[in-house]
Amino acid sequence: MSALSFELPESLEAREPPEARGLERDDVRLLVSRRAEQRIEHSSFRELPELLRPGDVVVLNVSATLRAATAGRSGDGTALRVHISGPAPGLSEDWRIVELRTADGSRPLRSRAGDRILLEHGAATFELIAPYASSARLMLARLVGRERLDEYLARHATPIRYGYVADGRPLSDYQNAYASVPGSAEMPSAGRPFTPRLLTKLIGRGVLLATITLHTGVSSPERDEPPLPERYEVPEPTAALVSAARAWGGRVIAVGTTVVRALETVARPDGMLEAGSGWTELVVAPERPLRAVDGLITGLHEPNAPHLRLLEAAAGRALLALSYREALAHGYLWHEFGDSHLVLP
């Protein structure tokens, strides 16, 4: 069965962060979906501590966002934009997965093996080697030049931005408050509304915090395109805490689909976790039910996005469809600077 389909009006695409509208990060709206009761509530992200219980465990992804977009030119001189994802499994940092887009970033461009892309400032060139993972838009590329890619990106690149964002934003707008391990091509944006004050309130309420790391690649804007392999680490303290919480009846709340993917990768059939790291190719969907995760915090996803299949595994199709009808009817905002969605068991 395909992911949820609906029409998303342009007016509901968040074009700037809430701070640009005079709000705090945690002032965004929060749609609450309760699976057991098949019920919807409307709240504020700031009220999250009151929606959770003492003994619940909230799991955060501490991956920090990189500058991963840069201008370039094709061999015939056409201006374009290069979105640079992480390295491919088993290859060095100079081998990257890249997506070519129009100069304004509005849509993907098709490319061919053997093409060379001259990066801005002429400091380096990407040689396109082959399509990556049978994708029609992602290419495996090799950096050719004397400069290290991480040094080039730190000096010349910008955060990845899509056409619905009105203007270029600083990297700080794409970092979560708790991010500490650089490596994501795009922000794990479910955690953006968290503030130090809110984290402190959660701890004061008896909610426990744990962390994983999962470095995101470029997003998947094409319909029904499955998630690609991503690097992750679930450390031993997190595995032990999540397993203990499940034993004492606490709920495990993942902050973002990245956390769901990491935890479910190392979950045993009984829901207990084993620490682990590496590359995950797990695709969570209704056909592969959740084992360790009871609920999650996420943003609002585009029609037919693959993440909606993961959300269906958490909420069930009927409640997910109801949730999105409510979000559309009440004017919730989409994308990384938009409103949030809490799914509870």
Secondary structure as UniProt FT lines:
FT   HELIX           10..12
FT   HELIX           18..21
FT   HELIX           25..27
FT   STRAND          29..34
FT   TURN            35..38
FT   STRAND          39..44
FT   HELIX           45..47
FT   HELIX           48..51
FT   TURN            54..55
FT   STRAND          57..61
FT   STRAND          63..65
FT   STRAND          69..73
FT   TURN            75..76
FT   STRAND          79..84
FT   TURN            89..90
FT   TURN            93..94
FT   STRAND          95..102
FT   TURN            103..104
FT   TURN            113..114
FT   STRAND          116..119
FT   HELIX           120..122
FT   STRAND          125..131
FT   TURN            133..134
FT   STRAND          138..144
FT   HELIX           149..156
FT   TURN            163..164
FT   HELIX           171..174
FT   TURN            177..178
FT   STRAND          181..184
FT   HELIX           189..191
FT   TURN            192..193
FT   HELIX           196..204
FT   TURN            205..206
FT   STRAND          208..215
FT   TURN            223..224
FT   STRAND          230..234
FT   HELIX           236..248
FT   STRAND          252..255
FT   HELIX           257..265
FT   TURN            269..270
FT   STRAND          276..280
FT   TURN            286..287
FT   STRAND          295..298
FT   TURN            303..304
FT   HELIX           307..315
FT   HELIX           317..329
FT   TURN            330..331
FT   TURN            336..337
FT   STRAND          340..344
//
